[in-house]
Amino acid sequence: MLDLSARTATLPFMENTDAVRLEAVHKIYGRGGGSVEALAGVTIGFPKGTMTAVMGPSGSGKTTFLHCAAGLDRPTSGSVTLDGREITGMREKALTRLRRERVGFVFQGFNLLPALTVLQNITLPLRLGGHRADDALVASVIERVGLAGRVGHRPAELSGGQQQRVAIARALVTRPAVIFADEPTGALDTRTALEVLGLLREVVRTGGQTIVMVTHDPVAASHADQVVFLADGTLVDRLDRPEADTVAKRMTNLGAWGRS
Ligand SMILES: Nc1ncnc2c1ncn2[C@@H]1O[C@H](COP(=O)(O)OP(=O)(O)OP(=O)(O)O)[C@@H](O)[C@H]1O
């Protein structure tokens, strides 16, 4: 197991082990007096084959961070390296292709297409990328997320947990280097959330994928190898091998749920 505690963001010889790396990333929305600095100089690397939870109070910059790291939004300054490629200066077309082929996304609201079957939803990224679906790979992904008996169903015929499994399968089908998850368990009950977190953990363990997950939930965060905490657009803290209680205390200290 990779010892995250022995690693610092500044060790240059470790950089090639990072699936994603942000260097001095600033993001400013708007101009002049009404501008908001959502990210105020963030430097961090996410080592390959690890799962990281990103936490912080509302408005601390988590979504902005995820969007900049995933190439969905461009930083105002600083650089982002994704799967070994510097993406901040990349043209839109190349960036779209990199995202489609090397990045998977899992969202709170599942974001499945209601008119498509489970199988069609899962294979959509391949078809959008102009690739023929590799039947054996698709079958193994479906098996892995436990949806073998459901491939002909539409999303509305599935439970929330099953819909999130479809979204995870869709994220896995291109064999991405990194999966970005935004509150992946936010719409699920506790038991289903634990199943989905177990599945994400398994993806990291067996597939070597890297997961970066924004969450408000200390229990969800405790499934990660590390938790990083954002406050006012800055990384302020980090926990390795986090436990839910410790995560909850740090969040309270950051004022996330008000002080008692
Ligand atoms: N498109 C935008 N235009 C202007 N300001 C924005 C925009 N998006 C976000 N912000 C501001 O940037 C800051 C960070 O927002 P962000 O959504 O990244 O925070 P967050 O930690 O994800 O919040 P939450 O937990 O409430 O979703 C906030 O002050 C927010 O109001």
PDBQT file of the ligand as one rigid body, heavy atoms in Angstrom, charges set to zero:
ROOT
HETATM    1  N1  LIG A 301     -19.940  30.828 -11.892  1.00  0.00    +0.000 N 
HETATM    2  C1  LIG A 301     -19.659  31.529 -10.796  1.00  0.00    +0.000 A 
HETATM    3  N2  LIG A 301     -19.673  32.875 -10.811  1.00  0.00    +0.000 NA
HETATM    4  C2  LIG A 301     -19.372  33.605  -9.709  1.00  0.00    +0.000 A 
HETATM    5  N3  LIG A 301     -19.039  33.084  -8.517  1.00  0.00    +0.000 NA
HETATM    6  C3  LIG A 301     -19.001  31.743  -8.434  1.00  0.00    +0.000 A 
HETATM    7  C4  LIG A 301     -19.313  30.890  -9.556  1.00  0.00    +0.000 A 
HETATM    8  N4  LIG A 301     -19.188  29.606  -9.149  1.00  0.00    +0.000 NA
HETATM    9  C5  LIG A 301     -18.838  29.632  -7.855  1.00  0.00    +0.000 A 
HETATM   10  N5  LIG A 301     -18.711  30.911  -7.418  1.00  0.00    +0.000 N 
HETATM   11  C6  LIG A 301     -18.304  31.338  -6.078  1.00  0.00    +0.000 C 
HETATM   12  O1  LIG A 301     -17.036  30.733  -5.814  1.00  0.00    +0.000 OA
HETATM   13  C7  LIG A 301     -16.978  30.282  -4.453  1.00  0.00    +0.000 C 
HETATM   14  C8  LIG A 301     -16.723  28.778  -4.420  1.00  0.00    +0.000 C 
HETATM   15  O2  LIG A 301     -17.841  28.105  -4.972  1.00  0.00    +0.000 OA
HETATM   16  P1  LIG A 301     -17.916  26.507  -5.107  1.00  0.00    +0.000 P 
HETATM   17  O3  LIG A 301     -19.223  26.183  -5.763  1.00  0.00    +0.000 OA
HETATM   18  O4  LIG A 301     -16.682  26.009  -5.748  1.00  0.00    +0.000 OA
HETATM   19  O5  LIG A 301     -17.933  26.059  -3.565  1.00  0.00    +0.000 OA
HETATM   20  P2  LIG A 301     -18.341  24.657  -2.913  1.00  0.00    +0.000 P 
HETATM   21  O6  LIG A 301     -17.360  24.419  -1.829  1.00  0.00    +0.000 OA
HETATM   22  O7  LIG A 301     -18.457  23.627  -3.978  1.00  0.00    +0.000 OA
HETATM   23  O8  LIG A 301     -19.765  24.972  -2.301  1.00  0.00    +0.000 OA
HETATM   24  P3  LIG A 301     -20.999  23.990  -1.930  1.00  0.00    +0.000 P 
HETATM   25  O9  LIG A 301     -20.499  23.004  -0.918  1.00  0.00    +0.000 OA
HETATM   26  O10 LIG A 301     -22.004  24.932  -1.364  1.00  0.00    +0.000 OA
HETATM   27  O11 LIG A 301     -21.441  23.351  -3.221  1.00  0.00    +0.000 OA
HETATM   28  C9  LIG A 301     -18.306  30.687  -3.817  1.00  0.00    +0.000 C 
HETATM   29  O12 LIG A 301     -18.111  31.924  -3.156  1.00  0.00    +0.000 OA
HETATM   30  C10 LIG A 301     -19.238  30.846  -4.995  1.00  0.00    +0.000 C 
HETATM   31  O13 LIG A 301     -20.248  31.781  -4.731  1.00  0.00    +0.000 OA
ENDROOT
TORSDOF 0
